[in-house]
């Protein structure tokens, strides 16, 4: 007896239609930014969250380490450097509220930026219909703590990245006190997905170029406001 498929074509269509409906509802919850800078000395940083959908959502926010960002350096501390308030609240349809970040007394490096993850989840509030799918979708956003009196301009730190070759790839050196997001990276014309970041005063080894041959690099970054900065190019020679 032939095996029957787990989902018929009609069931597959209905399943993906329900997933698309859930994603469309989540799109109605809008967070006021993609990255957030917390300058030293600020009492708090406010983040607007609005609900443009026709249903209420529970908004759950918390601060996590920078572990999810490739190339990030996590801060070695057992205490949370920030408090999120309110951590959980219901956001009615058509309404807006504010998530507030408050710095604690936990010490952080004073000579460089520190990177964290602001995690914001939109959770369905109430009961769905008999044929509906309810999904909680979590957004991960960069939160950067910036000490006062750092030397240089964070917007142009990406221009100061220095690249060198090794037998197994390339090494990028960030001589600045600022985090640099690698955005729209191309190696020999090929796009690199999810390239990550380069931490302040850090070197990062990447297996992007072969040990011999051409290594034409192009990269961009995002500034504090999410604006895409102009592309930079580098031709990285092979090692002697």
TIGUKOL-450451 format. One record per residue (C-alpha): residue number from 1; x, y, z. Coordinates in Angstrom, 2 decimals. Layout:
BEGIN
+-----+---------+---------+---------+
!   k !       x !       y !       z !
+-----+---------+---------+---------+
! NUM !       X !       Y !       Z !
...
+-----+---------+---------+---------+
This chain:
BEGIN
+-----+---------+---------+---------+
!   k !       x !       y !       z !
+-----+---------+---------+---------+
!   1 !    0.00 !    0.00 !    0.00 !
!   2 !    1.58 !    3.33 !   -1.02 !
!   3 !    2.35 !    5.79 !    1.75 !
!   4 !    0.13 !    8.83 !    1.90 !
!   5 !    1.78 !   12.26 !    2.11 !
!   6 !    1.68 !   13.88 !    5.54 !
!   7 !    0.03 !   17.00 !    4.07 !
!   8 !   -2.19 !   17.12 !    1.02 !
!   9 !   -1.67 !   20.07 !   -1.37 !
!  10 !   -4.77 !   21.73 !    0.10 !
!  11 !   -3.55 !   21.21 !    3.67 !
!  12 !   -0.17 !   22.67 !    2.73 !
!  13 !   -1.89 !   25.70 !    1.22 !
!  14 !   -3.99 !   26.25 !    4.34 !
!  15 !   -0.99 !   25.80 !    6.63 !
!  16 !    1.13 !   28.38 !    4.81 !
!  17 !   -1.84 !   30.73 !    4.52 !
!  18 !   -2.24 !   30.62 !    8.30 !
!  19 !    1.48 !   31.26 !    8.78 !
!  20 !    1.30 !   34.25 !    6.45 !
!  21 !   -1.70 !   35.59 !    8.35 !
!  22 !    0.19 !   35.32 !   11.64 !
!  23 !    3.23 !   37.05 !   10.14 !
!  24 !    0.99 !   39.79 !    8.76 !
!  25 !   -0.49 !   40.37 !   12.21 !
!  26 !    3.01 !   40.56 !   13.74 !
!  27 !    3.93 !   43.18 !   11.13 !
!  28 !    1.41 !   45.44 !   12.86 !
!  29 !    3.66 !   45.64 !   15.95 !
!  30 !    6.29 !   48.25 !   15.14 !
!  31 !    9.41 !   48.93 !   17.22 !
!  32 !   10.78 !   52.46 !   16.93 !
!  33 !   14.24 !   51.56 !   15.64 !
!  34 !   16.56 !   48.72 !   14.66 !
!  35 !   19.49 !   49.65 !   16.92 !
!  36 !   19.74 !   51.70 !   20.08 !
!  37 !   22.60 !   53.68 !   21.59 !
!  38 !   22.76 !   54.16 !   25.35 !
!  39 !   25.17 !   57.07 !   26.02 !
!  40 !   26.94 !   57.20 !   29.35 !
!  41 !   25.23 !   59.62 !   31.71 !
!  42 !   21.72 !   59.15 !   30.36 !
!  43 !   19.15 !   58.25 !   33.01 !
!  44 !   17.16 !   56.16 !   30.54 !
!  45 !   16.49 !   55.44 !   26.88 !
!  46 !   12.88 !   55.21 !   25.68 !
!  47 !   11.83 !   52.92 !   22.83 !
!  48 !    8.36 !   53.39 !   21.32 !
!  49 !    6.35 !   50.28 !   20.43 !
!  50 !    3.12 !   50.69 !   18.46 !
!  51 !    0.38 !   48.26 !   17.48 !
!  52 !   -1.00 !   48.97 !   14.01 !
!  53 !   -2.92 !   45.71 !   13.85 !
!  54 !   -6.56 !   45.03 !   14.75 !
!  55 !   -5.76 !   42.74 !   17.69 !
!  56 !   -4.06 !   43.15 !   21.08 !
!  57 !   -0.56 !   41.80 !   21.71 !
!  58 !    1.49 !   41.08 !   24.80 !
!  59 !    4.91 !   42.74 !   24.54 !
!  60 !    7.72 !   41.00 !   26.40 !
!  61 !   11.16 !   42.69 !   26.48 !
!  62 !   14.47 !   41.66 !   28.00 !
!  63 !   18.20 !   42.29 !   27.69 !
!  64 !   20.43 !   39.42 !   26.55 !
!  65 !   24.14 !   39.11 !   25.87 !
!  66 !   25.65 !   39.91 !   22.46 !
!  67 !   26.26 !   36.23 !   21.79 !
!  68 !   23.88 !   36.07 !   18.82 !
!  69 !   25.94 !   38.62 !   16.81 !
!  70 !   28.85 !   37.03 !   14.96 !
!  71 !   32.15 !   38.55 !   16.05 !
!  72 !   30.75 !   40.22 !   19.19 !
!  73 !   32.50 !   40.08 !   22.53 !
!  74 !   30.25 !   39.33 !   25.48 !
!  75 !   30.63 !   41.34 !   28.67 !
!  76 !   31.78 !   39.19 !   31.58 !
!  77 !   29.28 !   40.08 !   34.31 !
!  78 !   26.74 !   38.11 !   36.29 !
!  79 !   24.51 !   41.14 !   36.81 !
!  80 !   22.30 !   42.73 !   34.17 !
!  81 !   23.66 !   46.16 !   33.15 !
!  82 !   20.16 !   47.36 !   32.20 !
!  83 !   16.62 !   47.10 !   33.53 !
!  84 !   13.69 !   46.96 !   31.11 !
!  85 !   10.42 !   48.48 !   32.27 !
!  86 !    7.75 !   47.38 !   31.85 !
!  87 !    9.09 !   43.91 !   30.97 !
!  88 !    5.59 !   42.69 !   30.02 !
!  89 !    2.49 !   44.61 !   29.05 !
!  90 !   -0.55 !   44.35 !   26.80 !
!  91 !   -0.62 !   46.65 !   23.80 !
!  92 !   -4.14 !   47.23 !   22.54 !
!  93 !   -5.01 !   47.59 !   18.87 !
!  94 !   -4.09 !   51.00 !   17.51 !
!  95 !   -2.19 !   51.99 !   20.65 !
!  96 !    1.44 !   52.94 !   21.42 !
!  97 !    3.51 !   52.43 !   24.55 !
!  98 !    7.12 !   52.92 !   25.61 !
!  99 !    9.73 !   50.40 !   26.70 !
! 100 !   12.25 !   52.14 !   28.96 !
! 101 !   15.85 !   51.00 !   29.43 !
! 102 !   17.53 !   52.04 !   32.67 !
! 103 !   21.24 !   51.62 !   33.36 !
! 104 !   22.19 !   49.81 !   36.56 !
! 105 !   25.37 !   50.21 !   38.62 !
! 106 !   27.01 !   47.18 !   36.98 !
! 107 !   30.43 !   48.35 !   35.72 !
! 108 !   31.17 !   48.25 !   31.98 !
! 109 !   34.39 !   49.04 !   30.09 !
! 110 !   35.04 !   52.80 !   29.95 !
! 111 !   37.41 !   52.76 !   26.95 !
! 112 !   35.14 !   51.08 !   24.38 !
! 113 !   31.54 !   50.32 !   23.46 !
! 114 !   29.72 !   47.29 !   24.86 !
! 115 !   27.15 !   45.40 !   22.81 !
! 116 !   23.99 !   43.71 !   24.06 !
! 117 !   20.78 !   42.33 !   22.57 !
! 118 !   17.41 !   43.92 !   23.17 !
! 119 !   14.89 !   41.12 !   22.70 !
! 120 !   11.28 !   42.17 !   22.10 !
! 121 !    8.55 !   39.55 !   21.62 !
! 122 !    5.02 !   40.10 !   20.37 !
! 123 !    2.77 !   37.42 !   21.84 !
! 124 !   -0.87 !   36.92 !   20.81 !
! 125 !   -3.23 !   38.14 !   23.51 !
! 126 !   -6.48 !   36.23 !   23.88 !
! 127 !   -7.76 !   33.10 !   22.23 !
! 128 !   -7.56 !   32.42 !   18.53 !
! 129 !  -10.35 !   30.98 !   16.44 !
! 130 !  -10.81 !   27.23 !   15.88 !
! 131 !   -8.83 !   27.31 !   12.60 !
! 132 !   -6.23 !   29.94 !   13.49 !
! 133 !   -2.53 !   29.68 !   14.29 !
! 134 !   -1.14 !   31.94 !   17.03 !
! 135 !    2.56 !   32.68 !   16.92 !
! 136 !    4.88 !   34.62 !   19.21 !
! 137 !    7.60 !   36.30 !   17.18 !
! 138 !   10.69 !   37.74 !   18.84 !
! 139 !   12.82 !   40.53 !   17.42 !
! 140 !   16.52 !   40.82 !   18.30 !
! 141 !   17.90 !   44.37 !   18.18 !
! 142 !   21.36 !   45.75 !   18.88 !
! 143 !   21.80 !   47.75 !   22.09 !
! 144 !   25.15 !   49.57 !   22.35 !
! 145 !   26.42 !   51.19 !   25.52 !
! 146 !   28.70 !   54.11 !   24.58 !
! 147 !   31.01 !   55.57 !   27.24 !
! 148 !   31.68 !   59.29 !   27.21 !
! 149 !   34.80 !   60.83 !   25.62 !
! 150 !   35.63 !   58.02 !   23.22 !
! 151 !   38.08 !   59.17 !   20.56 !
! 152 !   36.84 !   59.24 !   16.97 !
! 153 !   33.57 !   59.30 !   15.08 !
! 154 !   31.43 !   56.13 !   15.36 !
! 155 !   29.78 !   56.87 !   12.01 !
! 156 !   33.13 !   56.58 !   10.19 !
! 157 !   34.74 !   53.82 !   12.25 !
! 158 !   34.06 !   51.30 !    9.46 !
! 159 !   36.41 !   53.25 !    7.19 !
! 160 !   39.29 !   52.45 !    9.53 !
! 161 !   39.00 !   48.67 !    9.33 !
! 162 !   42.28 !   47.08 !    8.22 !
! 163 !   42.36 !   43.80 !    6.28 !
! 164 !   45.19 !   41.29 !    5.87 !
! 165 !   45.58 !   37.81 !    4.35 !
! 166 !   46.45 !   34.52 !    5.98 !
! 167 !   46.78 !   31.02 !    4.59 !
! 168 !   43.15 !   30.28 !    5.50 !
! 169 !   41.36 !   33.55 !    4.79 !
! 170 !   41.44 !   37.18 !    5.87 !
! 171 !   41.80 !   38.98 !    9.18 !
! 172 !   40.03 !   42.25 !    9.90 !
! 173 !   41.37 !   44.62 !   12.55 !
! 174 !   39.24 !   47.30 !   14.19 !
! 175 !   41.55 !   49.91 !   15.81 !
! 176 !   38.63 !   52.06 !   17.05 !
! 177 !   36.65 !   51.97 !   20.33 !
! 178 !   33.39 !   51.49 !   18.39 !
! 179 !   31.49 !   48.42 !   17.24 !
! 180 !   31.37 !   48.11 !   13.44 !
! 181 !   28.51 !   46.24 !   11.76 !
! 182 !   29.58 !   44.55 !    8.52 !
! 183 !   26.76 !   45.18 !    6.07 !
! 184 !   26.40 !   44.29 !    2.38 !
! 185 !   29.76 !   42.56 !    2.28 !
! 186 !   31.02 !   41.29 !   -1.07 !
! 187 !   34.05 !   39.09 !   -1.65 !
! 188 !   35.18 !   38.91 !   -5.27 !
! 189 !   31.68 !   40.02 !   -6.22 !
! 190 !   29.92 !   37.36 !   -4.12 !
! 191 !   27.54 !   38.52 !   -1.40 !
! 192 !   28.22 !   37.36 !    2.19 !
! 193 !   25.11 !   36.86 !    4.31 !
! 194 !   25.02 !   37.73 !    8.01 !
! 195 !   28.62 !   38.94 !    8.20 !
! 196 !   28.27 !   40.07 !   11.81 !
! 197 !   30.30 !   42.73 !   13.60 !
! 198 !   33.88 !   43.64 !   14.46 !
! 199 !   34.37 !   44.43 !   18.14 !
! 200 !   36.33 !   47.46 !   19.36 !
! 201 !   40.14 !   47.03 !   19.45 !
! 202 !   39.67 !   43.48 !   18.17 !
! 203 !   40.83 !   41.26 !   15.33 !
! 204 !   38.52 !   38.77 !   13.66 !
! 205 !   39.59 !   35.94 !   11.38 !
! 206 !   37.28 !   35.11 !    8.47 !
! 207 !   37.53 !   32.30 !    5.91 !
! 208 !   36.27 !   34.47 !    3.09 !
! 209 !   39.18 !   34.49 !    0.65 !
! 210 !   41.26 !   31.56 !   -0.60 !
! 211 !   44.89 !   31.31 !    0.38 !
! 212 !   45.93 !   32.50 !   -3.07 !
! 213 !   44.28 !   34.52 !   -5.80 !
! 214 !   42.17 !   37.65 !   -5.80 !
! 215 !   40.58 !   39.03 !   -2.65 !
! 216 !   38.50 !   42.06 !   -3.55 !
! 217 !   36.49 !   43.26 !   -0.58 !
! 218 !   33.58 !   45.66 !   -0.41 !
! 219 !   31.68 !   46.49 !    2.78 !
! 220 !   29.24 !   48.99 !    4.20 !
! 221 !   27.81 !   49.63 !    7.65 !
! 222 !   24.79 !   51.14 !    9.39 !
! 223 !   25.13 !   54.29 !   11.46 !
! 224 !   23.38 !   55.02 !   14.78 !
! 225 !   20.11 !   55.80 !   12.97 !
! 226 !   20.11 !   52.74 !   10.71 !
! 227 !   21.27 !   54.66 !    7.64 !
! 228 !   23.37 !   52.68 !    5.16 !
! 229 !   26.81 !   54.27 !    4.78 !
! 230 !   28.71 !   54.48 !    1.45 !
! 231 !   30.65 !   51.40 !    0.34 !
! 232 !   34.35 !   50.95 !    1.03 !
! 233 !   36.65 !   48.80 !   -1.10 !
! 234 !   39.91 !   47.02 !   -0.43 !
! 235 !   42.15 !   44.70 !   -2.41 !
! 236 !   43.87 !   42.39 !    0.04 !
! 237 !   47.18 !   41.02 !   -1.30 !
! 238 !   48.39 !   37.53 !   -0.56 !
! 239 !   51.03 !   36.98 !    2.11 !
! 240 !   54.66 !   37.12 !    1.05 !
+-----+---------+---------+---------+
